């Protein structure tokens, strides 16, 4: 699967400066949904993507 980075790094504006955050930020994501409202296929697919996603900052 091809991932395209969409961020300030893709900007060519001369006034944008990219600074590394030190220490690296660590966080977790949680999904909240109603049991009485079934998840759509796209929601399930997105949750599966998040579960399998491995971020590599070496790009």
C-alpha distance matrix in Angstrom:
0.0 3.8 6.5 9.9 12.9 15.7 18.8 22.2 20.7 19.7 23.3 25.8 28.8 31.3 32.4 29.1 29.2 26.4 27.9 26.5 27.6 29.6 29.3 25.5 25.1 24.2 23.8 22.8 21.6 23.5 23.1 26.4 27.1 30.2 30.9 32.9 30.1 27.3 23.7 21.9 18.9 16.8 18.4 17.7 14.0 14.0 16.1 14.0 11.0 13.7 15.1 12.0 11.1 12.4 13.4 14.0 16.8 17.1 15.0
3.8 0.0 3.8 6.6 9.9 12.7 15.9 19.1 17.5 16.2 19.8 22.2 25.2 27.8 29.0 25.9 26.1 23.5 25.3 24.3 25.8 28.0 28.0 24.4 24.1 23.8 23.8 23.2 22.2 24.4 24.3 27.5 28.4 31.6 32.7 34.7 31.7 29.2 25.5 23.7 21.0 18.4 19.9 19.8 16.2 15.5 17.9 16.4 12.9 15.1 17.1 14.3 12.4 13.2 13.1 13.2 15.3 15.4 12.7
6.5 3.8 0.0 3.8 6.4 9.3 12.4 15.7 14.3 13.4 17.0 19.7 22.5 25.1 26.0 22.7 22.8 20.2 22.0 21.0 22.4 24.8 24.9 21.3 20.8 20.8 20.7 20.5 19.5 22.0 22.1 25.3 26.6 30.0 31.4 33.4 30.5 28.4 24.6 23.1 20.8 17.8 18.8 19.2 15.8 14.2 16.6 15.7 12.0 13.3 15.8 13.6 10.9 11.6 10.7 11.2 12.7 13.6 10.8
9.9 6.6 3.8 0.0 3.8 6.2 9.5 12.7 11.4 9.9 13.4 16.1 18.9 21.6 22.7 19.5 20.1 17.8 20.1 19.8 21.4 24.2 24.8 21.4 21.0 21.5 21.6 21.8 20.8 23.5 23.6 26.7 27.9 31.3 33.1 35.0 31.9 30.1 26.4 24.7 22.8 19.5 20.5 21.5 18.3 16.3 18.9 18.6 14.9 15.7 18.7 16.8 13.8 14.3 12.5 12.7 13.2 14.0 10.8
12.9 9.9 6.4 3.8 0.0 3.8 6.2 9.3 8.0 7.4 10.9 14.0 16.4 18.9 19.6 16.2 16.5 14.1 16.4 16.2 17.9 20.8 21.6 18.3 18.0 19.0 19.4 20.1 19.5 22.5 23.1 26.1 27.8 31.4 33.4 35.5 32.5 31.1 27.3 26.1 24.6 21.1 21.6 22.8 19.9 17.3 19.5 19.7 16.0 15.9 19.0 17.6 14.1 14.0 11.4 11.5 11.0 12.3 9.4
15.7 12.7 9.3 6.2 3.8 0.0 3.8 7.2 7.4 6.3 8.9 12.4 14.3 17.2 17.6 14.4 15.4 13.6 16.2 16.6 18.1 21.4 22.4 19.3 18.6 19.9 19.8 20.7 19.7 22.4 22.8 25.5 27.1 30.6 33.0 34.7 31.7 30.6 27.0 25.7 24.7 21.0 21.3 23.1 20.6 17.7 20.1 20.9 17.4 17.1 20.5 19.7 16.2 16.6 14.0 14.5 13.7 15.5 12.7
18.8 15.9 12.4 9.5 6.2 3.8 0.0 3.8 5.2 5.7 7.4 11.1 12.3 14.8 14.6 11.2 12.0 10.2 12.8 13.7 15.1 18.7 19.9 17.2 16.5 18.4 18.7 20.1 19.5 22.6 23.4 26.0 27.9 31.4 34.1 35.9 33.1 32.3 28.8 27.9 27.2 23.5 23.4 25.2 23.1 19.9 21.8 23.0 19.5 18.5 21.9 21.4 17.8 17.6 14.5 14.9 13.2 15.3 13.0
22.2 19.1 15.7 12.7 9.3 7.2 3.8 0.0 3.8 5.4 5.3 8.7 9.2 11.3 10.9 7.4 8.4 7.4 10.6 12.4 14.2 17.9 19.6 17.4 17.2 19.7 20.4 22.3 22.1 25.2 26.3 28.7 30.9 34.4 37.1 39.0 36.2 35.7 32.2 31.4 30.8 27.1 26.9 28.9 26.8 23.5 25.3 26.6 23.1 22.0 25.2 24.8 21.0 20.5 17.1 17.0 14.6 16.4 14.4
20.7 17.5 14.3 11.4 8.0 7.4 5.2 3.8 0.0 3.8 5.5 8.1 9.9 11.5 12.0 8.6 8.7 7.0 10.2 11.6 14.2 17.6 19.3 17.1 17.5 20.0 21.2 23.1 23.2 26.6 27.8 30.6 32.7 36.3 38.8 40.8 38.1 37.2 33.6 32.7 31.7 28.1 28.1 29.7 27.2 24.2 26.0 26.7 23.1 22.2 25.2 24.2 20.4 19.4 15.9 15.1 12.5 13.5 11.3
19.7 16.2 13.4 9.9 7.4 6.3 5.7 5.4 3.8 0.0 3.8 6.6 9.2 11.7 13.0 10.2 11.4 10.5 13.9 15.4 17.9 21.3 22.9 20.5 20.7 22.8 23.6 25.2 24.8 27.9 28.6 31.3 33.1 36.6 39.1 40.8 37.8 36.8 33.2 31.9 30.8 27.1 27.6 29.3 26.7 23.9 26.2 26.8 23.1 22.8 25.9 24.8 21.2 20.7 17.5 16.8 14.9 15.6 12.6
23.3 19.8 17.0 13.4 10.9 8.9 7.4 5.3 5.5 3.8 0.0 3.8 5.5 8.5 9.8 7.6 9.8 10.2 13.9 16.2 18.7 22.2 24.2 22.1 22.3 24.8 25.5 27.3 26.9 29.9 30.7 33.0 34.8 38.2 41.0 42.5 39.5 38.8 35.3 34.0 33.2 29.5 29.9 31.9 29.5 26.6 28.9 29.8 26.2 25.7 29.0 28.1 24.5 24.0 20.8 20.2 17.9 18.7 16.0
25.8 22.2 19.7 16.1 14.0 12.4 11.1 8.7 8.1 6.6 3.8 0.0 3.8 6.2 8.8 7.9 10.3 11.5 15.3 17.9 20.8 24.2 26.4 24.6 25.1 27.8 28.9 30.8 30.5 33.6 34.4 36.8 38.6 42.0 44.7 46.3 43.2 42.5 39.0 37.6 36.7 33.0 33.5 35.5 32.9 30.1 32.5 33.3 29.6 29.2 32.4 31.4 27.7 27.1 23.8 22.8 20.3 20.5 17.8
28.8 25.2 22.5 18.9 16.4 14.3 12.3 9.2 9.9 9.2 5.5 3.8 0.0 3.8 5.6 5.8 9.1 11.4 15.0 18.1 20.7 24.1 26.5 25.1 25.4 28.3 29.3 31.4 31.2 34.2 35.0 37.2 39.0 42.3 45.3 46.7 43.8 43.4 40.0 38.8 38.2 34.4 34.7 36.9 34.7 31.7 33.9 35.1 31.6 30.8 34.1 33.4 29.7 29.1 25.7 24.9 22.2 22.9 20.5
31.3 27.8 25.1 21.6 18.9 17.2 14.8 11.3 11.5 11.7 8.5 6.2 3.8 0.0 3.8 5.6 8.0 11.0 14.2 17.7 20.4 23.6 26.1 25.2 26.0 29.2 30.5 33.0 33.2 36.3 37.5 39.7 41.8 45.1 48.1 49.7 46.9 46.5 43.1 42.0 41.5 37.7 37.8 39.9 37.7 34.6 36.6 37.7 34.2 33.2 36.4 35.6 31.9 30.9 27.3 26.2 23.1 23.5 21.5
32.4 29.0 26.0 22.7 19.6 17.6 14.6 10.9 12.0 13.0 9.8 8.8 5.6 3.8 0.0 3.8 6.4 10.0 12.7 16.4 18.6 21.8 24.4 23.8 24.3 27.6 28.9 31.5 31.7 34.7 36.1 38.1 40.3 43.6 46.7 48.3 45.6 45.5 42.3 41.5 41.2 37.5 37.2 39.5 37.5 34.2 36.0 37.4 34.0 32.7 35.8 35.5 31.7 30.8 27.1 26.4 23.2 24.1 22.5
29.1 25.9 22.7 19.5 16.2 14.4 11.2 7.4 8.6 10.2 7.6 7.9 5.8 5.6 3.8 0.0 3.8 6.6 9.8 13.2 15.5 18.9 21.3 20.4 20.8 24.0 25.3 27.8 28.1 31.2 32.6 34.8 37.1 40.5 43.5 45.2 42.6 42.4 39.0 38.4 38.0 34.3 33.9 36.1 34.1 30.8 32.4 33.8 30.4 29.0 32.1 31.7 28.0 27.0 23.3 22.7 19.5 20.7 19.2
29.2 26.1 22.8 20.1 16.5 15.4 12.0 8.4 8.7 11.4 9.8 10.3 9.1 8.0 6.4 3.8 0.0 3.8 6.4 10.0 12.5 15.7 18.3 17.7 18.6 22.0 23.7 26.6 27.3 30.7 32.5 34.8 37.4 40.9 43.8 45.8 43.4 43.1 39.7 39.3 38.9 35.2 34.6 36.4 34.5 31.1 32.4 33.6 30.3 28.6 31.4 31.0 27.2 25.8 22.0 21.0 17.6 18.6 17.7
26.4 23.5 20.2 17.8 14.1 13.6 10.2 7.4 7.0 10.5 10.2 11.5 11.4 11.0 10.0 6.6 3.8 0.0 3.8 6.8 9.6 12.8 15.3 14.3 15.3 18.7 20.6 23.4 24.4 27.9 29.8 32.4 35.1 38.7 41.4 43.6 41.3 40.8 37.3 37.0 36.5 32.9 32.2 33.8 31.8 28.5 29.6 30.6 27.2 25.5 28.1 27.6 23.8 22.2 18.4 17.4 13.9 15.1 14.5
27.9 25.3 22.0 20.1 16.4 16.2 12.8 10.6 10.2 13.9 13.9 15.3 15.0 14.2 12.7 9.8 6.4 3.8 0.0 3.8 6.4 9.3 12.0 11.6 13.1 16.7 19.0 22.3 23.7 27.3 29.6 32.2 35.2 38.8 41.4 43.9 41.8 41.3 38.0 38.1 37.6 34.2 33.1 34.5 32.8 29.4 30.0 31.0 27.9 25.7 28.0 27.7 24.0 22.0 18.3 17.2 13.6 15.0 15.4
26.5 24.3 21.0 19.8 16.2 16.6 13.7 12.4 11.6 15.4 16.2 17.9 18.1 17.7 16.4 13.2 10.0 6.8 3.8 0.0 3.8 6.3 8.7 8.1 10.2 13.7 16.4 19.7 21.6 25.3 27.9 30.7 33.8 37.5 39.9 42.5 40.6 40.0 36.7 37.0 36.4 33.2 31.9 32.9 31.3 27.9 28.2 29.0 26.0 23.7 25.6 25.2 21.6 19.3 15.7 14.6 11.0 12.6 13.8
27.6 25.8 22.4 21.4 17.9 18.1 15.1 14.2 14.2 17.9 18.7 20.8 20.7 20.4 18.6 15.5 12.5 9.6 6.4 3.8 0.0 3.8 5.9 5.8 7.3 11.1 13.8 17.3 19.5 23.0 25.9 28.5 31.8 35.4 37.8 40.6 38.9 38.5 35.4 36.1 35.7 32.7 31.0 32.0 30.7 27.3 27.1 28.2 25.6 22.8 24.5 24.7 21.3 19.1 15.8 15.4 12.2 14.6 16.1
29.6 28.0 24.8 24.2 20.8 21.4 18.7 17.9 17.6 21.3 22.2 24.2 24.1 23.6 21.8 18.9 15.7 12.8 9.3 6.3 3.8 0.0 2.9 5.1 7.7 11.0 14.3 17.9 20.7 24.1 27.3 29.9 33.4 37.0 39.2 42.1 40.7 40.3 37.3 38.2 37.8 35.0 33.1 33.8 32.6 29.3 28.8 29.7 27.2 24.4 25.5 25.7 22.6 20.0 17.0 16.4 13.4 15.5 17.7
29.3 28.0 24.9 24.8 21.6 22.4 19.9 19.6 19.3 22.9 24.2 26.4 26.5 26.1 24.4 21.3 18.3 15.3 12.0 8.7 5.9 2.9 0.0 3.8 6.3 9.0 12.5 16.1 19.1 22.5 25.9 28.5 32.1 35.6 37.6 40.7 39.5 39.0 36.1 37.2 36.9 34.2 32.2 32.6 31.7 28.4 27.5 28.4 26.2 23.2 24.0 24.3 21.4 18.9 16.2 15.9 13.5 15.7 18.3
25.5 24.4 21.3 21.4 18.3 19.3 17.2 17.4 17.1 20.5 22.1 24.6 25.1 25.2 23.8 20.4 17.7 14.3 11.6 8.1 5.8 5.1 3.8 0.0 3.8 6.5 10.0 13.4 16.2 19.8 23.0 25.9 29.3 32.9 34.9 38.0 36.6 35.9 32.9 33.8 33.3 30.6 28.7 29.1 28.0 24.8 24.0 24.8 22.5 19.6 20.5 20.7 17.7 15.2 12.5 12.4 10.3 13.0 15.4
25.1 24.1 20.8 21.0 18.0 18.6 16.5 17.2 17.5 20.7 22.3 25.1 25.4 26.0 24.3 20.8 18.6 15.3 13.1 10.2 7.3 7.7 6.3 3.8 0.0 3.8 6.6 10.3 13.0 16.4 19.7 22.4 25.9 29.4 31.5 34.5 33.2 32.7 29.8 30.9 30.7 28.1 25.9 26.5 25.8 22.4 21.5 22.7 20.6 17.4 18.5 19.3 16.5 14.7 12.2 13.2 11.7 15.1 16.9
24.2 23.8 20.8 21.5 19.0 19.9 18.4 19.7 20.0 22.8 24.8 27.8 28.3 29.2 27.6 24.0 22.0 18.7 16.7 13.7 11.1 11.0 9.0 6.5 3.8 0.0 3.8 7.1 10.4 13.7 17.1 20.0 23.5 27.0 28.8 32.0 30.9 30.3 27.5 28.9 28.7 26.4 24.0 24.2 23.7 20.5 19.1 20.1 18.6 15.1 15.7 16.8 14.5 12.9 11.3 13.1 12.6 16.0 18.0
23.8 23.8 20.7 21.6 19.4 19.8 18.7 20.4 21.2 23.6 25.5 28.9 29.3 30.5 28.9 25.3 23.7 20.6 19.0 16.4 13.8 14.3 12.5 10.0 6.6 3.8 0.0 3.7 6.8 10.0 13.5 16.2 19.8 23.3 25.2 28.3 27.3 26.8 24.2 25.8 25.9 23.7 21.0 21.3 21.3 18.1 16.3 17.9 16.7 13.0 13.8 15.6 13.7 13.1 12.1 14.7 14.8 18.4 19.9
22.8 23.2 20.5 21.8 20.1 20.7 20.1 22.3 23.1 25.2 27.3 30.8 31.4 33.0 31.5 27.8 26.6 23.4 22.3 19.7 17.3 17.9 16.1 13.4 10.3 7.1 3.7 0.0 3.8 6.7 10.2 13.1 16.6 20.1 21.7 25.0 24.1 23.5 20.9 22.7 22.9 21.0 18.1 18.2 18.5 15.5 13.3 15.0 14.4 10.6 10.9 13.4 12.2 12.5 12.4 15.7 16.6 20.1 21.3
21.6 22.2 19.5 20.8 19.5 19.7 19.5 22.1 23.2 24.8 26.9 30.5 31.2 33.2 31.7 28.1 27.3 24.4 23.7 21.6 19.5 20.7 19.1 16.2 13.0 10.4 6.8 3.8 0.0 3.8 6.8 9.9 13.3 16.9 18.7 21.8 20.6 20.0 17.4 19.2 19.5 17.7 14.6 15.0 15.5 12.4 10.3 12.6 12.3 8.6 9.6 12.6 11.6 13.0 13.3 16.8 18.0 21.6 22.2
23.5 24.4 22.0 23.5 22.5 22.4 22.6 25.2 26.6 27.9 29.9 33.6 34.2 36.3 34.7 31.2 30.7 27.9 27.3 25.3 23.0 24.1 22.5 19.8 16.4 13.7 10.0 6.7 3.8 0.0 3.8 6.5 10.0 13.4 15.1 18.3 17.5 17.1 14.9 17.3 18.2 16.8 13.3 13.6 15.1 12.4 9.7 12.5 13.2 9.9 10.4 14.0 13.9 15.8 16.6 20.2 21.6 25.2 25.7
23.1 24.3 22.1 23.6 23.1 22.8 23.4 26.3 27.8 28.6 30.7 34.4 35.0 37.5 36.1 32.6 32.5 29.8 29.6 27.9 25.9 27.3 25.9 23.0 19.7 17.1 13.5 10.2 6.8 3.8 0.0 3.8 6.6 10.2 12.0 15.0 13.8 13.4 11.2 13.7 14.9 13.9 10.2 10.7 12.8 10.5 7.9 11.2 12.5 9.9 10.7 14.3 14.7 17.3 18.4 22.1 23.8 27.2 27.3
26.4 27.5 25.3 26.7 26.1 25.5 26.0 28.7 30.6 31.3 33.0 36.8 37.2 39.7 38.1 34.8 34.8 32.4 32.2 30.7 28.5 29.9 28.5 25.9 22.4 20.0 16.2 13.1 9.9 6.5 3.8 0.0 3.8 7.1 9.5 12.2 11.5 12.0 10.8 13.7 15.8 15.2 11.4 12.4 15.0 13.1 10.8 14.2 15.8 13.6 14.3 18.0 18.4 21.1 22.1 25.8 27.3 30.8 30.8
27.1 28.4 26.6 27.9 27.8 27.1 27.9 30.9 32.7 33.1 34.8 38.6 39.0 41.8 40.3 37.1 37.4 35.1 35.2 33.8 31.8 33.4 32.1 29.3 25.9 23.5 19.8 16.6 13.3 10.0 6.6 3.8 0.0 3.8 6.5 8.8 7.7 8.6 7.9 11.1 13.8 13.7 10.1 11.3 14.5 13.2 11.4 14.7 16.7 15.2 16.0 19.4 20.3 23.3 24.5 28.3 30.0 33.3 33.1
30.2 31.6 30.0 31.3 31.4 30.6 31.4 34.4 36.3 36.6 38.2 42.0 42.3 45.1 43.6 40.5 40.9 38.7 38.8 37.5 35.4 37.0 35.6 32.9 29.4 27.0 23.3 20.1 16.9 13.4 10.2 7.1 3.8 0.0 3.8 5.3 5.3 7.4 8.5 11.9 15.0 15.7 12.4 13.4 16.9 16.2 14.5 17.5 19.9 18.7 19.2 22.6 23.7 26.8 28.2 32.0 33.7 37.1 36.8
30.9 32.7 31.4 33.1 33.4 33.0 34.1 37.1 38.8 39.1 41.0 44.7 45.3 48.1 46.7 43.5 43.8 41.4 41.4 39.9 37.8 39.2 37.6 34.9 31.5 28.8 25.2 21.7 18.7 15.1 12.0 9.5 6.5 3.8 0.0 3.8 5.4 6.5 8.6 12.2 15.0 16.5 13.5 13.4 17.2 17.3 15.2 17.6 20.5 19.7 19.5 22.9 24.5 27.7 29.5 33.3 35.3 38.5 38.3
32.9 34.7 33.4 35.0 35.5 34.7 35.9 39.0 40.8 40.8 42.5 46.3 46.7 49.7 48.3 45.2 45.8 43.6 43.9 42.5 40.6 42.1 40.7 38.0 34.5 32.0 28.3 25.0 21.8 18.3 15.0 12.2 8.8 5.3 3.8 0.0 3.8 6.3 9.5 12.5 15.7 17.4 14.9 15.3 19.0 19.3 17.8 20.3 23.0 22.5 22.7 25.9 27.5 30.8 32.5 36.2 38.2 41.4 41.0
30.1 31.7 30.5 31.9 32.5 31.7 33.1 36.2 38.1 37.8 39.5 43.2 43.8 46.9 45.6 42.6 43.4 41.3 41.8 40.6 38.9 40.7 39.5 36.6 33.2 30.9 27.3 24.1 20.6 17.5 13.8 11.5 7.7 5.3 5.4 3.8 0.0 3.8 6.5 9.1 12.6 14.0 11.8 12.8 16.3 16.5 15.6 18.2 20.7 20.5 21.1 24.1 25.4 28.9 30.4 34.1 36.1 39.2 38.5
27.3 29.2 28.4 30.1 31.1 30.6 32.3 35.7 37.2 36.8 38.8 42.5 43.4 46.5 45.5 42.4 43.1 40.8 41.3 40.0 38.5 40.3 39.0 35.9 32.7 30.3 26.8 23.5 20.0 17.1 13.4 12.0 8.6 7.4 6.5 6.3 3.8 0.0 3.8 6.5 9.5 11.5 9.6 9.8 13.3 14.3 13.4 15.4 18.1 18.5 18.8 21.5 23.2 26.8 28.7 32.3 34.5 37.5 36.7
23.7 25.5 24.6 26.4 27.3 27.0 28.8 32.2 33.6 33.2 35.3 39.0 40.0 43.1 42.3 39.0 39.7 37.3 38.0 36.7 35.4 37.3 36.1 32.9 29.8 27.5 24.2 20.9 17.4 14.9 11.2 10.8 7.9 8.5 8.6 9.5 6.5 3.8 0.0 3.8 6.6 8.1 5.8 6.4 9.8 10.5 10.0 12.2 14.6 15.0 15.8 18.3 19.8 23.4 25.2 28.8 31.0 33.9 33.0
21.9 23.7 23.1 24.7 26.1 25.7 27.9 31.4 32.7 31.9 34.0 37.6 38.8 42.0 41.5 38.4 39.3 37.0 38.1 37.0 36.1 38.2 37.2 33.8 30.9 28.9 25.8 22.7 19.2 17.3 13.7 13.7 11.1 11.9 12.2 12.5 9.1 6.5 3.8 0.0 3.8 5.4 5.1 6.3 8.6 9.9 10.7 12.4 14.2 15.5 16.7 18.6 19.8 23.6 25.3 28.6 30.9 33.6 32.3
18.9 21.0 20.8 22.8 24.6 24.7 27.2 30.8 31.7 30.8 33.2 36.7 38.2 41.5 41.2 38.0 38.9 36.5 37.6 36.4 35.7 37.8 36.9 33.3 30.7 28.7 25.9 22.9 19.5 18.2 14.9 15.8 13.8 15.0 15.0 15.7 12.6 9.5 6.6 3.8 0.0 3.8 5.4 5.1 6.0 8.6 9.9 10.4 12.2 14.2 15.3 16.5 18.0 21.8 23.7 26.9 29.4 31.7 30.4
16.8 18.4 17.8 19.5 21.1 21.0 23.5 27.1 28.1 27.1 29.5 33.0 34.4 37.7 37.5 34.3 35.2 32.9 34.2 33.2 32.7 35.0 34.2 30.6 28.1 26.4 23.7 21.0 17.7 16.8 13.9 15.2 13.7 15.7 16.5 17.4 14.0 11.5 8.1 5.4 3.8 0.0 3.8 5.4 4.9 6.1 8.6 9.7 10.3 12.3 14.2 15.3 16.0 19.7 21.2 24.3 26.6 29.0 27.4
18.4 19.9 18.8 20.5 21.6 21.3 23.4 26.9 28.1 27.6 29.9 33.5 34.7 37.8 37.2 33.9 34.6 32.2 33.1 31.9 31.0 33.1 32.2 28.7 25.9 24.0 21.0 18.1 14.6 13.3 10.2 11.4 10.1 12.4 13.5 14.9 11.8 9.6 5.8 5.1 5.4 3.8 0.0 3.8 5.4 5.1 6.2 8.6 9.8 10.6 12.3 14.3 15.1 18.8 20.3 23.7 25.9 28.6 27.5
17.7 19.8 19.2 21.5 22.8 23.1 25.2 28.9 29.7 29.3 31.9 35.5 36.9 39.9 39.5 36.1 36.4 33.8 34.5 32.9 32.0 33.8 32.6 29.1 26.5 24.2 21.3 18.2 15.0 13.6 10.7 12.4 11.3 13.4 13.4 15.3 12.8 9.8 6.4 6.3 5.1 5.4 3.8 0.0 3.8 5.4 5.1 6.1 8.6 9.9 10.5 12.4 14.1 17.8 19.9 23.3 25.9 28.5 27.6
14.0 16.2 15.8 18.3 19.9 20.6 23.1 26.8 27.2 26.7 29.5 32.9 34.7 37.7 37.5 34.1 34.5 31.8 32.8 31.3 30.7 32.6 31.7 28.0 25.8 23.7 21.3 18.5 15.5 15.1 12.8 15.0 14.5 16.9 17.2 19.0 16.3 13.3 9.8 8.6 6.0 4.9 5.4 3.8 0.0 3.8 5.5 5.1 6.2 8.7 9.9 10.6 12.0 15.8 17.8 20.9 23.6 25.9 24.7
14.0 15.5 14.2 16.3 17.3 17.7 19.9 23.5 24.2 23.9 26.6 30.1 31.7 34.6 34.2 30.8 31.1 28.5 29.4 27.9 27.3 29.3 28.4 24.8 22.4 20.5 18.1 15.5 12.4 12.4 10.5 13.1 13.2 16.2 17.3 19.3 16.5 14.3 10.5 9.9 8.6 6.1 5.1 5.4 3.8 0.0 3.8 5.4 4.9 6.2 8.6 9.9 10.2 13.9 15.4 18.7 21.1 23.7 22.6
16.1 17.9 16.6 18.9 19.5 20.1 21.8 25.3 26.0 26.2 28.9 32.5 33.9 36.6 36.0 32.4 32.4 29.6 30.0 28.2 27.1 28.8 27.5 24.0 21.5 19.1 16.3 13.3 10.3 9.7 7.9 10.8 11.4 14.5 15.2 17.8 15.6 13.4 10.0 10.7 9.9 8.6 6.2 5.1 5.5 3.8 0.0 3.8 5.4 5.1 6.2 8.7 9.8 13.4 15.3 18.9 21.4 24.2 23.7
14.0 16.4 15.7 18.6 19.7 20.9 23.0 26.6 26.7 26.8 29.8 33.3 35.1 37.7 37.4 33.8 33.6 30.6 31.0 29.0 28.2 29.7 28.4 24.8 22.7 20.1 17.9 15.0 12.6 12.5 11.2 14.2 14.7 17.5 17.6 20.3 18.2 15.4 12.2 12.4 10.4 9.7 8.6 6.1 5.1 5.4 3.8 0.0 3.8 5.4 5.1 6.3 8.5 12.1 14.7 18.0 21.0 23.3 22.9
11.0 12.9 12.0 14.9 16.0 17.4 19.5 23.1 23.1 23.1 26.2 29.6 31.6 34.2 34.0 30.4 30.3 27.2 27.9 26.0 25.6 27.2 26.2 22.5 20.6 18.6 16.7 14.4 12.3 13.2 12.5 15.8 16.7 19.9 20.5 23.0 20.7 18.1 14.6 14.2 12.2 10.3 9.8 8.6 6.2 4.9 5.4 3.8 0.0 3.8 5.5 5.2 5.8 9.6 11.8 14.9 17.8 20.1 19.3
13.7 15.1 13.3 15.7 15.9 17.1 18.5 22.0 22.2 22.8 25.7 29.2 30.8 33.2 32.7 29.0 28.6 25.5 25.7 23.7 22.8 24.4 23.2 19.6 17.4 15.1 13.0 10.6 8.6 9.9 9.9 13.6 15.2 18.7 19.7 22.5 20.5 18.5 15.0 15.5 14.2 12.3 10.6 9.9 8.7 6.2 5.1 5.4 3.8 0.0 3.8 5.5 5.1 8.5 10.3 13.9 16.4 19.2 18.9
15.1 17.1 15.8 18.7 19.0 20.5 21.9 25.2 25.2 25.9 29.0 32.4 34.1 36.4 35.8 32.1 31.4 28.1 28.0 25.6 24.5 25.5 24.0 20.5 18.5 15.7 13.8 10.9 9.6 10.4 10.7 14.3 16.0 19.2 19.5 22.7 21.1 18.8 15.8 16.7 15.3 14.2 12.3 10.5 9.9 8.6 6.2 5.1 5.5 3.8 0.0 3.8 5.8 8.6 11.4 14.8 17.7 20.3 20.6
12.0 14.3 13.6 16.8 17.6 19.7 21.4 24.8 24.2 24.8 28.1 31.4 33.4 35.6 35.5 31.7 31.0 27.6 27.7 25.2 24.7 25.7 24.3 20.7 19.3 16.8 15.6 13.4 12.6 14.0 14.3 18.0 19.4 22.6 22.9 25.9 24.1 21.5 18.3 18.6 16.5 15.3 14.3 12.4 10.6 9.9 8.7 6.3 5.2 5.5 3.8 0.0 3.8 6.5 9.9 12.8 16.1 18.1 18.2
11.1 12.4 10.9 13.8 14.1 16.2 17.8 21.0 20.4 21.2 24.5 27.7 29.7 31.9 31.7 28.0 27.2 23.8 24.0 21.6 21.3 22.6 21.4 17.7 16.5 14.5 13.7 12.2 11.6 13.9 14.7 18.4 20.3 23.7 24.5 27.5 25.4 23.2 19.8 19.8 18.0 16.0 15.1 14.1 12.0 10.2 9.8 8.5 5.8 5.1 5.8 3.8 0.0 3.8 6.4 9.5 12.7 14.9 14.9
12.4 13.2 11.6 14.3 14.0 16.6 17.6 20.5 19.4 20.7 24.0 27.1 29.1 30.9 30.8 27.0 25.8 22.2 22.0 19.3 19.1 20.0 18.9 15.2 14.7 12.9 13.1 12.5 13.0 15.8 17.3 21.1 23.3 26.8 27.7 30.8 28.9 26.8 23.4 23.6 21.8 19.7 18.8 17.8 15.8 13.9 13.4 12.1 9.6 8.5 8.6 6.5 3.8 0.0 3.8 6.4 9.8 11.9 12.5
13.4 13.1 10.7 12.5 11.4 14.0 14.5 17.1 15.9 17.5 20.8 23.8 25.7 27.3 27.1 23.3 22.0 18.4 18.3 15.7 15.8 17.0 16.2 12.5 12.2 11.3 12.1 12.4 13.3 16.6 18.4 22.1 24.5 28.2 29.5 32.5 30.4 28.7 25.2 25.3 23.7 21.2 20.3 19.9 17.8 15.4 15.3 14.7 11.8 10.3 11.4 9.9 6.4 3.8 0.0 3.8 6.4 9.1 9.7
14.0 13.2 11.2 12.7 11.5 14.5 14.9 17.0 15.1 16.8 20.2 22.8 24.9 26.2 26.4 22.7 21.0 17.4 17.2 14.6 15.4 16.4 15.9 12.4 13.2 13.1 14.7 15.7 16.8 20.2 22.1 25.8 28.3 32.0 33.3 36.2 34.1 32.3 28.8 28.6 26.9 24.3 23.7 23.3 20.9 18.7 18.9 18.0 14.9 13.9 14.8 12.8 9.5 6.4 3.8 0.0 3.8 5.5 6.7
16.8 15.3 12.7 13.2 11.0 13.7 13.2 14.6 12.5 14.9 17.9 20.3 22.2 23.1 23.2 19.5 17.6 13.9 13.6 11.0 12.2 13.4 13.5 10.3 11.7 12.6 14.8 16.6 18.0 21.6 23.8 27.3 30.0 33.7 35.3 38.2 36.1 34.5 31.0 30.9 29.4 26.6 25.9 25.9 23.6 21.1 21.4 21.0 17.8 16.4 17.7 16.1 12.7 9.8 6.4 3.8 0.0 3.8 5.5
17.1 15.4 13.6 14.0 12.3 15.5 15.3 16.4 13.5 15.6 18.7 20.5 22.9 23.5 24.1 20.7 18.6 15.1 15.0 12.6 14.6 15.5 15.7 13.0 15.1 16.0 18.4 20.1 21.6 25.2 27.2 30.8 33.3 37.1 38.5 41.4 39.2 37.5 33.9 33.6 31.7 29.0 28.6 28.5 25.9 23.7 24.2 23.3 20.1 19.2 20.3 18.1 14.9 11.9 9.1 5.5 3.8 0.0 3.8
15.0 12.7 10.8 10.8 9.4 12.7 13.0 14.4 11.3 12.6 16.0 17.8 20.5 21.5 22.5 19.2 17.7 14.5 15.4 13.8 16.1 17.7 18.3 15.4 16.9 18.0 19.9 21.3 22.2 25.7 27.3 30.8 33.1 36.8 38.3 41.0 38.5 36.7 33.0 32.3 30.4 27.4 27.5 27.6 24.7 22.6 23.7 22.9 19.3 18.9 20.6 18.2 14.9 12.5 9.7 6.7 5.5 3.8 0.0
